[in-house]
Amino acid sequence: MTRKLRVLIDGDEMGTVIQDGKGRFQFTYDESYRKSPSAIPLSLSMPLARAEHDDRSIRPFMWGLLPENDDTLASWGRRFGVSPRNPFALLAEVGEDLQGAIQMVPIDRLAELKRREGATLLSPKALARAFAELMRDPGAVQFTPGGGQFSLAGAQRKKALYLVNRKWYEPRGRTPSTHILKPPIVGLAGQVENEMFCTRLAPRVGLPAPKCWTERFEDISVVVIERYDRIRLKGQKALPIDAAGGEVHRVHQEDSCQALRVDPRNKYQQDGGPGIKTIMELLSGSGRPGEDRDRFMRACAFNFVIRGTDAHGKNYGLLLSAGGRYRLAPLYDIASWLPYSQNHRDDRLAMSVGGYCHFDRILPRHWRAEVRKSGYDPDRSLMHIRDLLARVPEEARHLLADCEREGAATVELRKLTELIGEHCAVMRKTYGSERMAAGQDRLPGR
């Protein structure tokens, strides 16, 4: 028996995913959508030039819309009575609000989705109970009866909510979420504050990242990330995403694994995921390749400097626009492993540099060898590292002072700031430390 899911992009129908009697998937663009000058591809792996795309492209894309946590998938399987190993069946249940501009719904629920909208107000007490339940049961997708069915990719437990006038709501139907909230990870003390701190640190050293803060609901702290794949418009005017008025729109994005047809279970390079060279080649086709390739290399250097171990292919996103044009998205899911490392010699990057993944084995010559494969200036790659080694410790101290003034500083944040400073001091013995001169942080011809 053939089953069908309709695919919508920012509320407009764009195509259909079918699952045939043998369990194979196929995605087909609606012809009227495909020929529109404003059409955006579902994925770079499924260009608009062809109407039909087979299992090799649509299956990894669909898996990339789902959590990677097996406990979450198993819980959803039990809750909905479907196989946790069937992304089609799972998305039929949780596809109302996904990453990027996409929604996936069974055809018989499409009319209801288009009619159904709105959001339910959540009190701080209700949020505390809901996050406590999410920490116990990773499949707790709804916080209120009739709440929206959402899915967010990644290994962490998280919830997508709607914020307006400093109040939290659970959206439903065609109403988009605006923020992602993540409760603590058991066993990683201060992880919520760590992600907030590193996400706020990145823009201070020249790397775009979403607005981010922590909130406390009774005894549970969560990290809050403003979704960069959402925009609030009133006419043609953009408003703050949490302002009243206007309408929230979904902005399309995908991660690098989806663009490259890589199963998210293989997101790390050592498991078959993309490495630096592969993503640099992908960014050669972006709308501004020089800028995006340079920003990606600086992001690699930033994760190297703060000892970020989770900068794999799924954590580099692409913003897609009409005609298949695309740009590198802001950074996300940024955190330092320094507070949790038991043995620094075992710490590994998600992508190898010159054939090495272990942080402490990577030397300047390895960076030079790695970036030459991508046609990138070896001297500039080391300039990024030296510049970050000069700037990151100072900016971390300034950020900590801001957190102190906001009442958001914790023992763990103070320790993280100290560890970053100590780690950079050690790295400077090998790499040196020198701020880029004015203008050097921009490539010629940008």
N, C-alpha and C positions, 0 to 999 in steps of 0.2 A: 504494500500500500504506500502511495506517495503522500507525504505530508508537506505542508507549506508554511513558511513564515514570511510575512510582509516586512520589508525593511523601509524605515522612514529616516530621512535626514532633516533635522530641524523641523519636524512635523510634516514634511512633504514625502509622499511615496516615491521611492526610487527603484525598487526591484523586489525580487522574491528569491528566497532560499528554499530549495526543495530537498527532502530526504527520500531517496527511493527505497524500494523494498529490500535492497541489499545493504542499506545503511550508508550509502554514498551521498555526498552533498553536491549541490550545484547552485551557483548564484547567477541570476539573469537580471540585467538592467531592464527596466521598462523602456521601450523604444522612445517614447515621448520625452522621458527624462534624459536618456543618453544623448539625444540630439539637441538638448537645450544648451545655449551658450553659457549659462550659469551653472551647468552640471559639475558636481564635485565627485570624483571617484570614491567608491567605498573604501578602497585601499590602492596604494601604488602597485600592489601585486595584482590588481584587477582593473586595468586601464579601461577607459571608456571606449577605446577604439574597437573593443570586442564586446558583444552583448553577453555572451555566456562564459562563465569561469568555473572550472571543475573543482573537485575535492581538494586538489593539491594547494589551491589558493584559499578557498573559503573556510576549510576546516581549521588551519592554524589561526586564521583571522578570528574565527568564532571562539576558539579556545583562549585567544588573547583578550577577550572581553570578560572572561570569567576569573574568579579567584584561583590561585594556584594551591591553596591549602586543601589537602585531601579531606581533612575533617569537615571543612565547610561544604565541599562538594558532596560528601557522604550524608551530611545533615540535610542538605537540600534534596538529595535523592530520596531519603526517607520521608521528608515533609511533603514532597510533591508526588511521590510514587513513581519516580523515573530513575533511569540509570545514571549514576554520577559520572559515568564515562561517556555520556552522550551530550556533547555541547548543544546540539539542536534541541533536545528535550529540555535541558536546563534553561536555555535562553527563552524557550516558549513560556517559561514560568517567571523569569526574572528580567526580561528584556525591556521593561518600560523605561528604564533610565540607565544608560550605559556611558562608557567613555566616549568623548567626542560628541558628534551630533546625532548618533545613531540610536534608534529604537528598533527592536525586533519583536513582533507579536504574531500569534496565530491569526489567520485570516478571519476566523469567526469571532475574534475579539477586537478587530480593527475599528469597527464603528463605535464600540464602547470606549476604546482608548481615546478616540477623537472627541467624544462628548465629555469624557470624564476629566475633570481638572480640579485644581484647588489644593489646599494644604491644611493639615491639622496642627494647631498650636500645641507645643510640648512644654510643660513646666520643667524647671530645673530638677524637681523631684522625679518626674516621669523620665527625664533624660538619664538621671543617675540609675534608676531601676533598669532602663533599657540597655544602657552600656554594661551594667553588671551582668545582665542576661546574655549580651553579645559576647562577653568575656567567657561565660560558661558554655554557651552554645553558639559556635561560629555561624550557624545557619539561621540565626534570628534576624531575618531580613526586614520584618515589619515591626515598627515600634508602636503602631496604633492599629486597631481594626480598620481594614479598608485602605491602609497605607500603600504607597506605591511599591512595586516589585522592582528592585534595582540590582545591578551587579557592578562591582568594581574589581578590576584586575589587581593582581599582586598577592603576596604571601600574607600580609597583615590583615587582621580583622578591622573593618572600617564601616562607616555608614555615611550615606549621602543625604544631606538635609538642605532645607531652604531657609535662608536668613533674610529678614527684613526688619528694619527699625529695632535692631538688637534683640529680636525674638526669634526663636527657632521653631520651624515647622517641618512636618513630614509631608513632602509633596506626593501627589498621586496623578495617575493618568498622563496627560500630555504636559503637565507642569514640570519643568526641569528643576533638578537640585542646583544649588549654587555653591555649596561647600562640602568638603570631605572631612569627616571627624574620625580620628583614630584613637582608641583607648590604649592603655599600656600593654606592652608585651611582657608576659610573665617571665621572670628570670633576667630581664635587662633593666636594671634600676635606672631611672632617669631617662629612659628612651624617648618619652614624649617630649621632654625638654630638649634633648639632644637633637631631635629632628627639627623642632622649632628653631633652635639656635643656628644650626647649620644652614637651614633654608633662608634664614634672615642674614646670615653671614655672606652667602654667595653674592647677592647684589652689591654688597659693600666692596667687593673686589672685582666688579665688572661682569658678573654673570646673572642674567635675568632669572628670577625665580618667583613663584607666587607669593602673595601676601600670606603671612602665617603667624599664628599666635597660639597660646594655650588657654584653655578654659577649665574651670573646675565645677563639676556638678556633684554637690555634697562631697563625698570622699574620693571621687574618681576624676583624675585629670586627663584631658584629651588634647591632642594637637589638632588644630583647626587649619585647614588649607583652603584658601579661596580658589575656586576652579577657574583656570585660565581658559578652559573650553566652554565658558559661559559668558554672555555679554548682555547687559540690560540696555535696551534702546527705547527712547521716547521720540518717535519719528525717526530722524536720522541722527539724533543726539545720543551719545553714550552717557549713561548715568552710572554712579557707583553701583556695584552689583547688589549691595544690601539696602539700596534706597527704595523708598516707596514710589510707585508710579512706573510707567513704561511697561515693557514686556521683556522677560528673559528669553534669550535665544541660545540655542546650542551651536557651538563652533566645532567643526570637524577636526579630529586628530586621530592618529594611530601611533603605535610605538614601532621602533625599528624592526623588531622581530616580525610583527605583522606585515610590514612593508616588504620584508625579505622572505616571507613564507616560512618562518622558523617557528616550530612548536615552542610555546612558552616554557615547557619543561626543559628545553635545551637552551635557555637564555644565557647561561654562562658560556664563555668561549671554550672552556675546556670540555664542555658537553656538546659542542657543535654550534653554539651561538655566535653572533657576529663579534669580530674584534675591531680594533681601531681602523685597520686598513679598509675593512668592509664598510664601516659606517662613513669613513671619509669618502669612499667611492660613491656611496648613496648620496651624500651631501653635495657631490660634484654636480648633481642635477637639480639642486635647489634654486629658488628664485634669486638668491644672492649667495652663490657658492663660496666666494672668498670669505665673506663674513661668517657664514655658518660653519665652514671648516675650521676657521680660526677660533670661533667660540667653542666648538666641540673640543679642540685641542686644549683650550684653556680649562674647560670642564674636566678633562682627563687629568690635567695638572693639579687642579683643585682637589679632586678626590685623592690623588697621590699625596698631596701635602697634608690633608686632614685625616688621612688613612680611612678613606671611604671604601668599604669592601663590596658594596652592592651596586656599583655603577655598571650594570650589565645592559644588554641590548633592549630590554623592556623599559629601562629607565632613561632612555633617550627617545623623546617623542618628536613627531612631525605634525605641523599644522598644515592641513590641506585646503586648497582653494580651487576656484573654477578652472577647468581645463587641465587638471592634474598638476598645477603648480603647488609648490610646498616650501616650507621653511622649518628650520630647527626650532622646536618648542622650548619654552623655559624649562629649567631644571626642576626635578621633583624627586621625592623619596631620597633626600640627602641626609646622611648621618655619618658620624665618626665612630670607628670601632675602637678608638684609643681607650675609652673607659672599661672595655670588656675584654681586652686582649690578655690572655693568660701567658702567652709566649709570643713576643713580637716576631720572632723568626718564622712563625707559622702563618702570619697574616698574609692574605693574598688579595691582589686586585682581581676584579671580575674579567678584565681584558689584559692580555699579556703585553709586555713592552720588550721588544727585542728578543722574544722567546721566553721571557721570565714573567712569572706572576707574583712571586714573593716580594713584598715591598723592599726588604732589606738586601735583596740581591740585584736590584735594578740600579744601574749606574748611568751617568750621562751618556756614555757611548751606546747604551741600549735604547735610549730615547732617540738618539740620532739615527740609529739603524732602523727603528720602527717607523719614524715619520718619513724617511726617505722613500719607503715603499709606497707612500701615499702622495708623493710629489710635494711634500710640505717642507718648508725651510727648517732644517735641523737646529740652526742657531735660534730661531724664533721659539721653537718648542722649549728650549732651555731658558730663554728669556722669560717665558710664562712662569716656569717653576721658580726662578730666582725672584721675580717680581712678587709672586704669591708668598714666598718665604719671608720677604721683607714686609709685606702688608698684612697677611693673615693674623699674626699674633697681635699686632696693634689694633686692628679692626675688631678682633675678638674681645679685647679688653674694653673697647668703646661700646660694643654691643652688650657686654655684661653690665656695664654701667647703666645703659638704657634699661636693661631688664631689672636692675636694682630699683631704678626710679619707678618702673611700672609695677613693682611688686611681684615680678615674675621670676626673679632669681632664686635659685635653689642651691643646696650644697652640691648637687651633681653638676650644675652649670658652672659653678666656681671651679670645681675640680676639672671639668672639661676644658675650660679656658686655660687653666694651668698646664694641663697635659698637652694642649695644642702648642703652647709657647715652648715647652720643653722639647717636644718632637721637632718643631721647626728649627730650634737651636742645634739639634743633632744633625738634621738634614743639611743645614748651612755649611757644615764641615766638608760635605761632599760636593754640594751644588753651588755654594756661594749665595749671596743675597744682594739683589740690586733692583731698585724700582725702575720700571720702564719710564723713560723720559716722556715729557708731554708730546703727544702725537704718536708715540710708538705703540700705544695700545690700540691703534686703528691701522688696519692695513691700507696701503696706498690704493687709491681708486675706489674706496668705499663710498 
